[in-house]
Amino acid sequence: MMILFYIAGTVAVVSTVGVIVQSNIVHALIYLILSLLAVAVVFFSLGAPFVAVLEAIIYAGAIMVLFLFVIMMLNMGQHTIDQEKTWMAAKDWALPAGLAAILLAQLLYVLRDFQVDIVPNEVGVLEVSALLFGPYVLAVELASILLLAGLVSAYHLAKK
């Protein structure tokens, strides 16, 4: 199970980098769907199959298909593709790449001596639903309002 975790984590990181450097927005969304599916496999390998299924169905399934539909509906054209290519200049990515390298070095330093002694417990549907409709009900409702606002905004942007 540990090798599955590392393979899925590597796929998630590589596909997320693909999202960042891709100039075609549809290809970037496909990389993002792959990244979210890899994160679902990571959750499954950590002993949370319910969270993995939620990740795959809600994020990789519904929301990404909605994003893909909205982007294809907007059809920005060649001007936005040229503008995105100008953002990909190496001088603009030097500082963020350096900061990311520092964070990676810190992570590798911490993980060098890290040992896991705890076996993860499985989280069931009852525990997740009790938390979502209990103390976190306000956060769930705010997230749904945010998604609804994004959908309405996308509709108004695409309307001629």
Secondary structure as the mmCIF struct_conf table of DSSP 4:
data_model
#
loop_
_struct_conf.conf_type_id
_struct_conf.id
_struct_conf.beg_label_comp_id
_struct_conf.beg_label_asym_id
_struct_conf.beg_label_seq_id
_struct_conf.end_label_comp_id
_struct_conf.end_label_asym_id
_struct_conf.end_label_seq_id
HELX_RH_AL_P HELX_RH_AL_P1 MET A 2 VAL A 21
BEND BEND1 SER A 23 ASN A 24
HELX_RH_AL_P HELX_RH_AL_P2 ILE A 25 SER A 45
TURN_TY1_P TURN_TY1_P1 LEU A 46 GLY A 47
HELX_RH_AL_P HELX_RH_AL_P3 PRO A 49 LEU A 54
HELX_RH_PI_P HELX_RH_PI_P1 GLU A 55 ILE A 63
HELX_RH_AL_P HELX_RH_AL_P4 MET A 64 LEU A 74
HELX_RH_AL_P HELX_RH_AL_P5 GLN A 78 THR A 86
TURN_TY1_P TURN_TY1_P2 TRP A 87 MET A 88
HELX_RH_AL_P HELX_RH_AL_P6 ALA A 90 ARG A 112
BEND BEND2 ASP A 113 ASP A 113
HELX_LH_PP_P HELX_LH_PP_P1 ILE A 118 GLU A 122
HELX_RH_AL_P HELX_RH_AL_P7 VAL A 125 LEU A 132
TURN_TY1_P TURN_TY1_P3 PHE A 133 TYR A 136
HELX_RH_AL_P HELX_RH_AL_P8 VAL A 137 ALA A 158
#
